[in-house]
Amino acid sequence: MAQPGSYFQDARLPQQRGVDGVVFPAVLVPGRGGSCSFDEFLAAVRSEKASRLEPPLLAAGAVLLRGFPARTAADFDRAVDAFGYEELPYVGAAPRTNVVGRVFTANESPPDQSIPFHHEMAQAPTFPSKLFFFCEVEAESGGETPIVLSHFVYNKVKDKFPEFVEKLEKCGLIYTRILGEGDDPFSPIGRGWQSVFATSDRVVAEERAAGRGMKLEWTGDRVKTVTGPIPAVKWDERRGRKIWFVNMVAAYTGWKDARNGPVNTVMFGDGSPLPADVIDECGKILEEECVAIPWQQGDILLIDNWAVLHGRRPSKSPRRILASLCK
C-alpha cells in the first residue's frame, strides 16, 4: 500500500516469493492516482529515497520499479543519477557498450545464451554495491533476469554440503580466464585484454591488473588472468549474515568460449579442483530458489549486490536491457 502522500505504492506479482518473512523482490508502482510526470518521478526518487526506496532494498535485497515514466536510455541515466549513488566503472569480462552517461548495455553476448547466477564483479577487489537494470525493449519471449538471495543460498548449500562450505570458507577460490587481444561478441566473457585494461600496452595492462589483484601470463596475443585466492563467503555487515559471494557456478559452467573451458576457470584457493557433483547441486539450488519476473518496457530493477545474485535467461530478440553500477 502507498504511504500517505507517497509517489510509491507497494504491489504484488505472481512471481514474488516469501523468504525469511520478507516478500522478494519488493515491487513499487506509482501512487497518487497511478501516474506522474518524469520530472515528478525524479523529484520523488530524491525526496523519498531514504523513506520509501532504501528500506525495502535493505529488507528484500531488490526493488522493481514498474509503471514509472522512464522510456529511454537518457531517462534511465537521469533516474540513476537521481538516486545519488556514486558511479563505479565496469571492469569485468562481459562485452558491453557505453550508451549515455553512466549507462551501458547489459551483457551483449548472443541472446540465445543463458548467463549463470553471479554477484557482479565478485572476483574483483572493488565491486559495485548496487546495480541498476532498465528494460528499454522487452523480449518477444524469455530474457528474464532471475535473482536469488545470497544468504539463503549459503544456508541451503551449507546444510547440504557442510564439509564443502567449510573448505570454501577456509581456502577461498582462484579464478582464471584467458583473454584474446580483441573482443569476441559471441562469448559471454568475450572482452579482450585491451578492452578489459583499456590499453594496448602490456606493461600498462600488467600494472592495472595488479591493481585489481590479478596476475597475467602471456602467450602470444593472449593472456591468462589469475585472480585469488579470494574469499568465497563474505559477511554482510548491514544485515548481519553470511553471503554466498561467489561466481563459482558461473565460472564452472558458463565461462566457456573458444579460449576458455569449464572446470579450469575456477578452483579452491589451495589449487585443488572443485567437486563437479556439488557444483551441479549448487546450480540446482540457485535455480530452485530464484525469482524471474518477465521484463516490461520501462522497468527499473535495483539490486543490492551484497544481497542478491542475478543471471539471464535466453530470449528471442528484440531485447535491450541497460545497466548502471554504483559504489
Backbone bond lengths (Angstrom), bond angles and torsions (degrees), N, CA, C in turn:
res aa  C-N    CA-C-N  psi(-1)  N-CA   C-N-CA  omega(-1)  CA-C   N-CA-C  phi
1 M - - - 1.460 - - 1.531 109.18 -
2 A 1.325 114.93 156.77 1.465 119.17 -179.63 1.517 110.20 -83.09
3 Q 1.316 116.54 141.76 1.449 120.38 171.95 1.521 107.92 -76.43
4 P 1.320 119.23 149.53 1.467 121.08 -178.03 1.522 111.64 -52.34
5 G 1.333 115.88 125.59 1.454 120.97 177.83 1.509 115.27 79.59
6 S 1.340 118.27 1.03 1.454 120.34 -176.61 1.513 111.79 -84.81
7 Y 1.338 115.71 148.42 1.463 121.23 173.29 1.526 111.01 -82.60
8 F 1.335 117.76 -8.45 1.463 121.37 -172.48 1.529 110.85 -116.25
9 Q 1.311 115.08 126.24 1.456 121.68 -178.43 1.525 108.97 -121.05
10 D 1.324 116.62 135.30 1.456 121.08 177.08 1.525 110.17 -67.03
11 A 1.333 115.71 142.99 1.464 121.49 178.20 1.512 109.31 -135.39
12 R 1.315 116.50 163.51 1.460 122.17 178.38 1.526 109.39 -124.74
13 L 1.320 115.51 138.60 1.458 122.61 177.01 1.517 108.46 -124.73
14 P 1.342 117.51 151.90 1.470 120.01 -176.81 1.520 114.01 -59.02
15 Q 1.337 116.98 -28.85 1.466 119.96 -174.87 1.526 113.29 -79.01
16 Q 1.326 118.66 -17.19 1.459 120.35 -179.46 1.526 110.46 -62.82
17 R 1.333 115.26 154.64 1.453 119.47 178.01 1.522 109.75 -140.19
18 G 1.316 115.64 156.34 1.444 120.12 176.48 1.515 110.60 -88.89
19 V 1.332 117.03 129.18 1.460 122.58 178.05 1.521 107.55 -132.25
20 D 1.328 116.20 118.36 1.468 121.18 -179.51 1.520 111.97 52.78
21 G 1.330 116.33 38.74 1.452 120.82 176.95 1.515 115.37 80.61
22 V 1.340 117.89 6.80 1.461 122.28 -179.50 1.528 108.75 -119.08
23 V 1.339 117.02 138.45 1.454 120.78 176.35 1.526 108.83 -78.83
24 F 1.326 115.53 126.52 1.470 121.66 -174.19 1.520 110.16 -124.17
25 P 1.366 116.52 129.69 1.467 127.60 -12.46 1.526 110.47 -79.52
26 A 1.327 117.34 170.35 1.457 120.56 170.87 1.536 108.08 -72.41
27 V 1.317 116.78 144.56 1.461 121.73 177.67 1.525 108.08 -127.45
28 L 1.335 116.25 127.97 1.454 121.84 178.68 1.517 109.82 -122.13
29 V 1.330 115.94 136.51 1.465 123.44 178.08 1.526 107.97 -126.15
30 P 1.341 117.72 168.27 1.463 118.96 -178.75 1.523 113.21 -62.81
31 G 1.326 116.64 134.45 1.458 123.02 171.18 1.514 108.54 -96.00
32 R 1.315 117.19 -160.05 1.467 123.17 177.49 1.523 112.16 51.36
33 G 1.310 116.84 49.41 1.461 119.20 176.49 1.507 114.02 91.29
34 G 1.350 118.68 -3.30 1.455 120.45 171.09 1.508 117.06 94.16
35 S 1.300 119.98 3.24 1.464 119.52 178.50 1.523 109.49 -151.79
36 C 1.323 115.06 157.22 1.456 120.96 176.33 1.516 107.77 -160.66
37 S 1.304 116.99 160.53 1.463 120.65 176.74 1.519 108.52 -76.43
38 F 1.329 115.51 165.92 1.456 118.58 -179.37 1.525 110.82 -65.44
39 D 1.317 117.83 -40.44 1.462 120.25 178.56 1.527 111.14 -64.22
40 E 1.344 117.32 -36.14 1.457 120.30 176.13 1.529 110.73 -65.56
41 F 1.321 115.63 -38.57 1.466 120.51 177.53 1.525 110.69 -61.01
42 L 1.334 116.93 -46.96 1.458 120.70 179.10 1.527 110.76 -61.56
43 A 1.314 116.45 -42.63 1.464 120.34 179.59 1.530 110.38 -63.51
44 A 1.341 116.47 -38.06 1.460 120.42 179.53 1.520 111.17 -67.30
45 V 1.326 117.08 -38.87 1.466 120.43 177.06 1.524 109.51 -59.57
46 R 1.317 116.32 -46.42 1.467 119.90 -177.96 1.531 111.28 -65.47
47 S 1.329 116.99 -42.70 1.466 119.65 -173.36 1.523 113.10 -82.45
48 E 1.346 117.31 -25.98 1.465 120.19 -174.90 1.526 113.60 -113.16
49 K 1.329 117.09 10.31 1.460 119.35 -179.86 1.529 110.97 -56.69
50 A 1.314 116.95 -48.07 1.462 120.33 -175.79 1.524 112.37 -71.88
51 S 1.327 117.41 -31.62 1.463 120.16 -173.73 1.524 113.80 -94.27
52 R 1.361 118.28 -32.88 1.463 119.86 -172.03 1.525 114.64 -122.54
53 L 1.313 118.74 -14.68 1.464 119.87 -176.17 1.531 112.25 -108.39
54 E 1.321 117.01 -45.25 1.464 118.80 -177.39 1.533 113.71 -74.79
55 P 1.339 120.84 -34.24 1.475 118.83 176.93 1.527 113.99 -59.44
56 P 1.351 120.61 -47.72 1.471 118.02 176.87 1.520 113.09 -68.06
57 L 1.331 117.54 -27.58 1.459 120.06 176.14 1.521 110.30 -66.36
58 L 1.329 116.72 -41.57 1.456 120.38 178.08 1.526 111.08 -66.97
59 A 1.324 116.82 -40.61 1.462 120.86 -176.54 1.525 112.37 -74.31
60 A 1.333 116.54 -44.53 1.467 120.80 -172.61 1.522 113.33 -99.96
61 G 1.331 117.61 -24.48 1.463 120.29 -178.85 1.507 114.35 89.45
62 A 1.342 117.42 -14.43 1.463 121.05 179.06 1.517 108.92 -156.06
63 V 1.335 115.72 142.52 1.465 121.62 179.81 1.526 108.29 -132.48
64 L 1.326 115.69 125.12 1.460 121.70 175.22 1.519 108.74 -100.05
65 L 1.338 116.33 122.21 1.459 122.36 174.73 1.522 107.39 -99.03
66 R 1.317 116.84 116.56 1.473 121.21 -174.98 1.528 109.94 -126.83
67 G 1.346 114.91 136.94 1.457 120.06 175.68 1.510 114.67 90.65
68 F 1.323 117.65 6.25 1.450 120.90 178.70 1.530 109.89 -89.93
69 P 1.344 118.29 159.54 1.471 121.14 -168.18 1.527 115.49 -83.78
70 A 1.321 117.71 46.33 1.472 121.29 171.94 1.518 107.52 -98.33
71 R 1.307 118.24 127.13 1.457 121.34 -174.95 1.529 113.93 -129.07
72 T 1.315 117.69 -24.49 1.456 121.15 -174.42 1.520 111.04 -123.71
73 A 1.341 114.71 168.87 1.458 119.64 176.61 1.524 111.18 -59.89
74 A 1.345 116.22 -37.96 1.470 119.95 178.78 1.527 110.51 -65.36
75 D 1.341 116.99 -38.31 1.461 120.16 175.95 1.534 110.22 -60.98
76 F 1.318 115.41 -46.47 1.461 120.43 -179.21 1.521 110.86 -60.94
77 D 1.319 117.01 -41.69 1.465 121.22 178.62 1.528 110.43 -59.10
78 R 1.320 116.69 -43.38 1.465 120.73 179.77 1.532 110.86 -68.63
79 A 1.333 115.99 -35.95 1.465 119.45 179.38 1.527 110.84 -65.47
80 V 1.335 116.70 -45.36 1.464 120.03 178.22 1.528 110.05 -61.22
81 D 1.316 116.18 -42.91 1.459 120.57 -179.80 1.534 110.80 -61.10
82 A 1.335 116.75 -34.60 1.463 120.50 -178.69 1.523 111.67 -64.05
83 F 1.318 117.86 -27.41 1.461 120.53 178.14 1.528 111.94 -69.20
84 G 1.334 117.06 -24.13 1.458 120.63 174.26 1.505 116.10 80.44
85 Y 1.342 117.76 13.31 1.464 120.27 178.43 1.529 109.99 -83.53
86 E 1.303 115.59 145.41 1.470 120.37 -179.85 1.522 110.48 -72.11
87 E 1.317 115.83 137.03 1.464 121.39 -178.39 1.524 111.23 -71.31
88 L 1.348 115.96 146.62 1.460 122.10 173.32 1.521 108.44 -124.99
89 P 1.333 118.35 121.16 1.476 120.29 179.91 1.521 111.10 -64.44
90 Y 1.334 116.21 147.32 1.462 121.36 178.13 1.524 109.73 -82.13
91 V 1.341 117.04 131.35 1.468 121.06 179.87 1.528 110.86 -129.58
92 G 1.321 117.60 20.28 1.454 120.72 -178.01 1.513 113.36 -84.67
93 A 1.355 114.75 -165.67 1.460 121.37 -172.30 1.522 113.76 -97.27
94 A 1.323 117.92 -12.92 1.462 120.43 -174.45 1.522 110.93 -73.24
95 P 1.353 116.96 142.07 1.463 119.87 175.64 1.524 110.82 -70.98
96 R 1.328 116.79 120.87 1.457 121.92 -177.89 1.524 109.41 -142.57
97 T 1.332 116.03 156.42 1.453 122.19 -178.61 1.517 109.50 -130.18
98 N 1.333 116.94 132.20 1.455 120.10 174.46 1.524 109.39 -66.26
99 V 1.334 116.65 134.15 1.466 121.49 -177.28 1.517 110.62 -104.45
100 V 1.334 115.52 -55.52 1.457 120.37 178.41 1.520 107.86 -160.81
101 G 1.314 116.66 136.80 1.454 120.07 175.90 1.519 112.15 54.68
102 R 1.313 116.27 -122.37 1.459 122.01 -178.11 1.531 112.07 -97.09
103 V 1.317 116.76 16.51 1.465 122.62 -176.68 1.523 110.67 -106.14
104 F 1.329 116.58 135.98 1.453 121.26 174.58 1.519 109.14 -138.03
105 T 1.318 115.94 168.22 1.455 119.43 178.60 1.523 109.95 -69.37
106 A 1.327 116.02 151.01 1.454 119.80 167.96 1.525 106.78 -72.16
107 N 1.325 117.01 178.16 1.470 121.67 -175.51 1.524 111.40 -45.12
108 E 1.333 117.27 124.20 1.461 122.63 -175.56 1.520 113.79 -92.69
109 S 1.324 118.10 11.16 1.459 119.35 177.43 1.529 109.50 -63.03
110 P 1.343 118.12 159.02 1.461 121.49 -175.56 1.532 112.48 -49.10
111 P 1.335 117.40 136.44 1.467 120.97 -173.02 1.522 114.67 -65.09
112 D 1.337 117.68 -17.19 1.463 118.79 179.07 1.528 111.96 -80.68
113 Q 1.333 117.38 -2.76 1.461 121.56 177.30 1.526 110.03 -94.08
114 S 1.319 116.16 136.69 1.464 119.80 172.58 1.524 108.93 -85.52
115 I 1.310 116.25 157.63 1.461 121.92 175.95 1.527 106.93 -120.37
116 P 1.340 118.16 121.04 1.462 120.70 -176.67 1.528 112.24 -65.72
117 F 1.316 114.98 164.50 1.464 121.17 -179.51 1.528 111.27 -63.10
118 H 1.321 115.31 140.47 1.457 120.85 179.58 1.524 109.92 -160.74
119 H 1.326 115.66 155.90 1.458 121.86 164.43 1.526 106.38 -88.66
120 E 1.310 117.04 136.76 1.455 120.34 -176.73 1.529 111.06 -62.09
121 M 1.372 115.18 122.81 1.458 122.57 176.11 1.530 112.55 56.86
122 A 1.348 116.16 36.33 1.469 120.15 -176.28 1.511 112.56 -62.51
123 Q 1.343 118.23 -25.69 1.457 120.08 -178.41 1.529 112.42 -91.69
124 A 1.338 117.10 6.33 1.464 120.96 177.35 1.521 109.89 -98.46
125 P 1.342 118.12 147.47 1.468 120.08 179.46 1.528 112.80 -64.70
126 T 1.342 116.77 -29.94 1.461 121.50 175.75 1.517 108.17 -118.05
127 F 1.308 116.28 117.45 1.467 120.64 -176.88 1.524 108.78 -127.48
128 P 1.318 117.95 158.74 1.460 119.56 -178.11 1.518 111.96 -70.20
129 S 1.313 115.37 146.30 1.461 121.25 174.45 1.527 110.50 -85.44
130 K 1.326 115.22 -34.55 1.462 119.95 -177.77 1.524 110.90 -133.19
131 L 1.332 116.10 144.35 1.455 123.72 178.52 1.521 109.04 -122.86
132 F 1.314 115.54 136.61 1.458 120.54 171.40 1.523 108.97 -113.56
133 F 1.328 116.31 135.05 1.459 121.87 170.97 1.527 108.44 -122.40
134 F 1.336 115.35 148.18 1.467 121.06 -176.95 1.516 109.46 -138.62
135 C 1.321 116.37 132.03 1.466 120.68 178.60 1.521 109.45 -92.93
136 E 1.333 115.92 102.05 1.465 120.53 176.05 1.524 110.39 -82.50
137 V 1.328 116.43 -39.55 1.469 121.47 176.65 1.523 107.24 -136.19
138 E 1.316 117.53 121.25 1.463 120.30 179.10 1.518 110.34 -80.77
139 A 1.317 116.12 149.32 1.459 121.81 -177.11 1.520 110.80 -72.00
140 E 1.333 114.62 154.70 1.462 120.08 173.45 1.523 109.75 -61.46
141 S 1.327 115.91 -39.78 1.458 121.44 173.50 1.519 108.28 -158.48
142 G 1.340 116.27 151.30 1.461 120.61 179.83 1.517 111.97 71.51
143 G 1.339 115.20 -156.99 1.454 121.06 176.11 1.508 115.51 79.93
144 E 1.340 117.71 13.03 1.456 119.29 178.57 1.536 110.61 -64.43
145 T 1.331 114.82 157.81 1.461 122.66 172.03 1.525 107.32 -107.28
146 P 1.341 118.00 90.62 1.463 119.53 -178.40 1.524 110.67 -68.59
147 I 1.321 115.93 144.42 1.457 121.55 -179.46 1.529 109.12 -131.86
148 V 1.331 116.07 151.70 1.458 121.10 -178.89 1.522 108.93 -149.51
149 L 1.332 116.08 143.69 1.458 121.15 -177.63 1.527 111.33 -75.65
150 S 1.306 116.13 126.50 1.457 122.73 -172.52 1.528 112.60 -66.27
151 H 1.318 118.18 -42.20 1.471 119.92 -178.13 1.520 110.85 -67.43
152 F 1.326 116.18 -32.23 1.459 120.43 179.85 1.530 109.68 -68.88
153 V 1.327 116.44 -39.49 1.466 120.47 176.73 1.527 110.17 -64.64
154 Y 1.341 116.34 -43.96 1.462 120.40 178.81 1.528 110.53 -56.09
155 N 1.320 117.15 -48.02 1.459 120.72 -178.64 1.525 111.91 -63.64
156 K 1.322 116.69 -40.55 1.461 120.93 179.93 1.523 111.27 -64.52
157 V 1.331 116.34 -46.04 1.466 119.93 -178.61 1.524 110.29 -67.45
158 K 1.335 117.18 -40.89 1.463 119.99 -179.58 1.522 111.47 -63.40
159 D 1.335 116.81 -39.58 1.462 120.02 178.19 1.523 111.49 -62.76
160 K 1.338 116.59 -36.17 1.455 121.07 -174.89 1.521 112.73 -88.00
161 F 1.350 116.54 -35.20 1.471 121.11 -176.46 1.532 110.28 -133.62
162 P 1.316 118.01 68.27 1.474 120.43 -175.08 1.526 113.67 -61.51
163 E 1.334 118.70 -38.74 1.464 120.67 -179.37 1.528 111.04 -68.09
164 F 1.319 116.51 -38.19 1.460 120.62 177.77 1.524 110.68 -63.08
165 V 1.332 116.81 -45.90 1.462 120.49 -179.40 1.527 110.44 -66.42
166 E 1.324 116.69 -36.32 1.467 120.10 177.85 1.531 110.41 -60.55
167 K 1.334 116.78 -44.49 1.468 119.84 179.10 1.517 110.91 -68.67
168 L 1.325 116.25 -37.30 1.458 120.59 178.63 1.521 110.69 -61.31
169 E 1.323 116.01 -42.60 1.471 119.55 179.47 1.527 111.57 -70.58
170 K 1.304 117.27 -31.94 1.459 121.05 -179.38 1.525 112.17 -76.63
171 C 1.321 117.52 -44.18 1.472 121.97 -171.00 1.525 114.18 -98.95
172 G 1.326 118.04 -26.19 1.452 119.36 -173.17 1.515 111.12 71.96
173 L 1.339 115.73 -162.03 1.463 121.12 -176.37 1.523 110.59 -134.00
174 I 1.324 114.88 152.69 1.465 122.72 170.33 1.524 107.14 -115.70
175 Y 1.331 116.48 127.75 1.459 122.06 177.39 1.532 109.02 -108.49
176 T 1.323 116.75 138.02 1.466 120.79 174.80 1.520 108.94 -129.74
177 R 1.316 115.27 150.67 1.464 120.29 178.84 1.515 109.09 -154.94
178 I 1.313 117.45 139.96 1.459 121.81 177.55 1.518 108.62 -102.86
179 L 1.322 116.05 123.28 1.461 122.71 -178.70 1.517 110.28 -107.34
180 G 1.318 115.82 137.31 1.449 119.95 170.18 1.516 110.20 -80.22
181 E 1.315 115.41 179.25 1.468 119.21 179.50 1.526 110.87 -73.33
182 G 1.340 115.39 -46.14 1.459 120.52 -179.93 1.520 111.62 -105.65
183 D 1.332 115.94 174.85 1.457 121.47 -178.73 1.525 111.15 -76.81
184 D 1.320 115.34 147.07 1.454 122.92 175.71 1.523 107.99 -114.96
185 P 1.353 118.67 103.04 1.467 120.80 -175.18 1.521 113.76 -70.12
186 F 1.330 117.81 -9.00 1.456 120.80 -178.36 1.529 112.67 -95.45
187 S 1.327 116.56 1.53 1.455 120.78 -177.18 1.521 110.61 -115.30
188 P 1.356 118.43 138.86 1.466 120.44 175.69 1.519 112.99 -70.49
189 I 1.347 117.19 -12.25 1.473 121.51 175.71 1.531 108.79 -125.15
190 G 1.350 115.34 41.04 1.453 120.71 -166.30 1.510 118.30 -91.37
191 R 1.338 119.51 9.57 1.464 118.32 177.00 1.519 109.72 -68.72
192 G 1.333 115.80 131.98 1.451 120.26 176.60 1.514 111.22 -76.74
193 W 1.348 115.63 166.81 1.462 118.07 -175.26 1.526 112.15 -65.37
194 Q 1.325 118.00 -28.17 1.457 119.24 178.96 1.529 111.28 -67.03
195 S 1.337 116.26 -35.37 1.463 119.91 176.27 1.521 111.47 -75.02
196 V 1.319 116.08 -42.20 1.465 120.34 -177.51 1.519 111.19 -60.61
197 F 1.341 115.93 -42.32 1.464 119.85 -176.64 1.524 113.26 -103.54
198 A 1.354 116.18 4.07 1.466 122.55 175.99 1.529 112.33 52.30
199 T 1.348 115.24 45.51 1.460 120.73 178.50 1.518 109.27 -163.53
200 S 1.326 115.98 156.08 1.460 120.72 171.80 1.526 111.05 -105.79
201 D 1.329 115.95 2.84 1.462 122.64 -179.09 1.534 109.39 -94.42
202 R 1.315 117.51 120.18 1.461 120.52 -176.56 1.521 112.82 -64.80
203 V 1.306 117.01 -34.55 1.464 120.28 179.04 1.526 109.85 -64.46
204 V 1.334 115.36 -44.78 1.466 119.74 178.40 1.525 109.95 -64.47
205 A 1.339 116.49 -40.26 1.467 120.42 178.41 1.526 110.77 -59.33
206 E 1.333 116.62 -41.78 1.468 119.92 -179.96 1.525 111.48 -66.30
207 E 1.319 116.79 -37.68 1.462 120.46 178.09 1.530 110.32 -64.84
208 R 1.336 116.18 -43.21 1.464 119.69 -178.65 1.523 110.71 -71.25
209 A 1.321 116.54 -34.33 1.462 120.09 176.90 1.521 110.03 -63.83
210 A 1.318 116.78 -42.96 1.471 120.37 179.68 1.519 111.00 -60.40
211 G 1.331 116.19 -36.59 1.453 120.15 177.69 1.518 113.00 -66.26
212 R 1.321 116.70 -19.28 1.464 121.48 178.45 1.535 111.50 -103.54
213 G 1.323 116.08 11.56 1.454 119.42 179.11 1.510 114.76 75.18
214 M 1.343 117.62 23.77 1.467 123.04 -178.25 1.518 111.35 -108.31
215 K 1.315 115.18 149.38 1.457 122.09 166.87 1.524 107.68 -111.41
216 L 1.343 116.03 145.23 1.459 120.72 -178.80 1.522 110.33 -115.36
217 E 1.332 115.64 138.90 1.463 122.74 175.37 1.524 107.62 -127.12
218 W 1.342 116.78 113.64 1.462 122.12 -172.90 1.518 111.58 -89.34
219 T 1.333 115.39 139.39 1.463 123.03 171.40 1.522 107.56 -140.67
220 G 1.318 116.52 101.05 1.456 119.99 -175.67 1.515 110.36 62.82
221 D 1.349 117.00 -129.00 1.460 120.11 179.74 1.530 111.85 -92.61
222 R 1.315 115.77 8.29 1.458 120.77 177.83 1.526 110.36 -105.91
223 V 1.328 114.63 159.10 1.456 119.19 177.18 1.523 109.06 -140.86
224 K 1.312 114.93 138.36 1.459 121.50 175.49 1.515 108.08 -97.91
225 T 1.319 116.53 124.02 1.459 121.03 176.44 1.527 108.90 -97.60
226 V 1.315 116.36 135.98 1.462 122.15 178.83 1.528 107.64 -125.06
227 T 1.330 115.94 119.71 1.461 121.55 -178.39 1.522 109.58 -122.15
228 G 1.311 116.67 124.47 1.454 119.93 176.42 1.515 112.40 123.37
229 P 1.348 114.06 -178.34 1.462 126.79 4.84 1.538 112.51 -67.63
230 I 1.347 114.25 140.90 1.453 120.58 175.86 1.528 108.54 -128.45
231 P 1.330 117.44 153.12 1.471 119.96 -178.86 1.521 111.84 -59.07
232 A 1.324 115.49 140.94 1.459 121.10 178.49 1.521 111.43 -99.84
233 V 1.305 116.80 -18.73 1.458 122.53 178.68 1.521 107.72 -125.76
234 K 1.320 116.45 129.85 1.464 121.04 179.79 1.524 109.72 -117.80
235 W 1.326 114.83 166.84 1.451 122.18 178.30 1.520 108.76 -106.93
236 D 1.320 116.07 117.86 1.459 122.03 177.32 1.524 107.80 -83.31
237 E 1.320 116.23 100.36 1.469 120.61 -173.69 1.524 112.33 -64.65
238 R 1.313 117.96 -39.25 1.464 119.64 -176.20 1.523 111.95 -66.13
239 R 1.328 116.28 -31.17 1.465 119.67 -177.41 1.530 112.20 -105.94
240 G 1.336 117.14 -8.02 1.446 120.97 176.82 1.515 114.51 64.92
241 R 1.348 116.92 48.73 1.465 119.75 -178.63 1.528 110.60 -155.89
242 K 1.331 114.39 157.50 1.453 120.08 176.36 1.523 110.24 -79.63
243 I 1.338 115.14 146.94 1.458 120.29 -179.58 1.521 110.51 -128.18
244 W 1.307 115.31 150.45 1.463 125.28 -178.23 1.524 107.59 -83.66
245 F 1.341 117.33 70.68 1.463 120.51 -170.90 1.523 110.34 -89.32
246 V 1.329 114.71 67.00 1.458 120.15 -178.06 1.520 110.11 -132.44
247 N 1.330 115.40 153.07 1.467 121.98 168.09 1.518 109.02 -110.00
248 M 1.322 115.52 30.40 1.458 122.95 -173.35 1.525 112.29 -60.88
249 V 1.329 117.33 -51.86 1.463 120.54 -178.94 1.520 110.38 -66.19
250 A 1.329 116.58 -40.43 1.460 120.14 178.59 1.522 111.20 -61.64
251 A 1.341 116.13 -45.21 1.463 119.74 -179.62 1.524 111.33 -67.23
252 Y 1.318 116.34 -41.86 1.472 121.45 -175.07 1.521 111.72 -69.87
253 T 1.331 116.88 -35.54 1.467 120.12 -174.55 1.526 114.08 -108.67
254 G 1.341 117.11 -23.31 1.454 118.34 -170.56 1.509 116.43 -116.49
255 W 1.346 117.52 -13.29 1.464 118.91 -179.74 1.526 108.88 -85.64
256 K 1.314 116.74 72.49 1.458 120.41 -179.15 1.518 109.66 -137.33
257 D 1.325 114.30 135.11 1.453 122.30 176.52 1.519 107.18 -161.76
258 A 1.327 117.15 -158.51 1.459 120.13 -177.27 1.524 112.38 -64.77
259 R 1.331 118.55 -20.41 1.465 122.22 -177.10 1.526 112.83 -108.30
260 N 1.318 116.49 -27.24 1.463 120.80 -172.68 1.522 111.05 -118.14
261 G 1.323 114.92 141.38 1.449 120.72 174.45 1.509 110.00 -118.66
262 P 1.338 117.22 155.63 1.461 119.17 177.78 1.523 110.47 -63.41
263 V 1.288 117.26 171.58 1.464 126.22 178.32 1.528 111.65 77.26
264 N 1.336 117.90 -54.46 1.461 120.70 -175.05 1.525 113.77 -76.78
265 T 1.326 117.47 -7.83 1.462 119.89 -176.84 1.520 113.54 -81.11
266 V 1.346 117.07 -14.87 1.458 119.36 -178.49 1.525 109.18 -150.60
267 M 1.339 115.77 142.71 1.462 121.33 179.68 1.529 108.65 -152.15
268 F 1.323 115.93 168.27 1.465 119.08 173.69 1.532 109.59 -60.24
269 G 1.320 115.24 156.48 1.457 120.41 -179.32 1.508 114.18 -63.58
270 D 1.336 118.68 -17.85 1.465 121.07 176.56 1.527 111.97 -89.92
271 G 1.355 116.54 5.39 1.459 121.20 178.26 1.510 115.26 90.19
272 S 1.321 118.38 -4.68 1.462 120.76 -179.90 1.523 110.32 -81.04
273 P 1.333 116.92 151.96 1.469 120.29 -176.52 1.523 112.37 -73.45
274 L 1.312 115.80 154.64 1.451 121.37 175.39 1.525 109.80 -81.53
275 P 1.328 118.09 146.63 1.463 120.34 179.07 1.518 111.89 -74.85
276 A 1.318 116.64 121.90 1.468 121.54 -174.84 1.519 112.10 -60.50
277 D 1.328 117.12 -38.88 1.462 119.27 -177.11 1.522 111.49 -66.74
278 V 1.338 117.13 -35.71 1.461 120.59 178.81 1.531 110.31 -70.54
279 I 1.326 116.67 -41.46 1.466 120.18 177.88 1.515 110.01 -60.02
280 D 1.314 116.13 -41.99 1.462 120.50 178.40 1.524 110.89 -60.89
281 E 1.312 117.37 -42.77 1.461 121.12 179.23 1.531 111.24 -68.14
282 C 1.332 117.16 -36.53 1.461 120.24 176.44 1.527 110.28 -61.64
283 G 1.337 116.15 -41.73 1.457 120.19 177.43 1.516 111.83 -61.00
284 K 1.337 116.34 -39.20 1.469 120.13 178.49 1.523 111.57 -66.23
285 I 1.327 116.31 -39.61 1.463 119.88 178.44 1.524 110.58 -62.54
286 L 1.331 116.65 -44.16 1.465 120.78 178.16 1.524 111.01 -57.22
287 E 1.324 116.30 -45.39 1.463 120.37 -178.77 1.527 111.31 -67.93
288 E 1.316 117.08 -42.12 1.465 120.79 -177.14 1.527 112.37 -65.56
289 E 1.319 117.44 -32.03 1.457 120.83 -172.99 1.530 113.37 -99.72
290 C 1.322 118.31 1.19 1.463 120.15 -173.96 1.530 111.82 -85.55
291 V 1.323 114.23 167.16 1.462 123.86 173.03 1.528 106.97 -123.24
292 A 1.337 116.12 133.20 1.462 120.56 179.12 1.521 108.60 -130.19
293 I 1.320 116.51 101.97 1.466 122.18 179.85 1.525 108.84 -95.05
294 P 1.327 119.55 124.13 1.466 120.77 178.30 1.524 111.45 -58.18
295 W 1.323 115.30 137.08 1.456 120.40 -179.98 1.521 111.15 -69.62
296 Q 1.323 115.59 145.08 1.460 123.18 166.93 1.519 108.30 -121.87
297 Q 1.319 115.66 143.48 1.457 119.51 -178.92 1.527 110.34 -54.38
298 G 1.337 116.29 130.10 1.460 121.69 -179.01 1.512 114.66 96.44
299 D 1.339 117.81 -9.53 1.469 120.49 178.38 1.529 111.31 -61.96
300 I 1.313 116.46 139.84 1.462 123.15 170.39 1.528 107.29 -121.26
301 L 1.317 116.22 123.09 1.459 121.40 178.80 1.519 109.02 -112.55
302 L 1.323 116.51 120.19 1.464 122.61 178.14 1.523 108.12 -105.13
303 I 1.328 116.08 122.94 1.459 122.27 -176.85 1.525 109.54 -118.81
304 D 1.332 116.27 134.17 1.454 121.23 169.69 1.525 106.82 -84.67
305 N 1.317 116.52 112.33 1.463 121.42 -174.61 1.528 112.66 -67.41
306 W 1.327 117.18 -17.53 1.461 121.07 174.76 1.529 111.31 -74.47
307 A 1.311 116.42 -28.18 1.461 120.54 -171.01 1.519 114.62 -103.80
308 V 1.327 117.94 -24.33 1.464 120.84 -166.30 1.525 111.96 -133.89
309 L 1.329 115.37 135.68 1.464 121.99 168.72 1.529 108.43 -94.60
310 H 1.329 116.60 152.83 1.464 119.84 177.98 1.519 110.46 -137.81
311 G 1.308 116.32 164.91 1.460 122.04 178.82 1.519 109.92 -148.48
312 R 1.339 116.93 -157.67 1.464 121.24 177.37 1.520 109.63 -148.76
313 R 1.322 115.61 132.70 1.447 121.25 174.55 1.522 109.48 -89.87
314 P 1.340 117.71 149.11 1.467 120.01 176.18 1.525 110.80 -59.67
315 S 1.336 116.02 156.06 1.462 119.85 -177.62 1.525 110.90 -149.22
316 K 1.319 113.72 165.87 1.450 121.28 169.15 1.519 107.84 -99.31
317 S 1.319 115.87 135.86 1.463 119.64 179.44 1.530 108.47 -67.45
318 P 1.333 119.42 157.22 1.463 125.06 1.53 1.527 111.42 -82.68
319 R 1.300 116.35 146.00 1.460 123.61 172.48 1.514 106.88 -150.11
320 R 1.315 116.56 127.92 1.454 119.57 178.95 1.525 108.21 -139.41
321 I 1.318 114.64 107.18 1.454 122.14 177.56 1.524 107.75 -111.68
322 L 1.309 116.54 130.14 1.452 122.32 179.55 1.523 109.55 -107.60
323 A 1.315 115.42 161.68 1.464 119.64 -173.94 1.526 111.10 -142.40
324 S 1.320 115.00 160.23 1.452 122.18 173.13 1.517 107.79 -151.78
325 L 1.337 116.75 137.75 1.456 122.32 -177.36 1.529 110.27 -110.66
326 C 1.336 115.58 142.77 1.465 120.11 -177.75 1.519 110.92 -132.77
327 K 1.328 116.28 148.72 1.456 122.03 176.21 1.523 109.54 -71.66
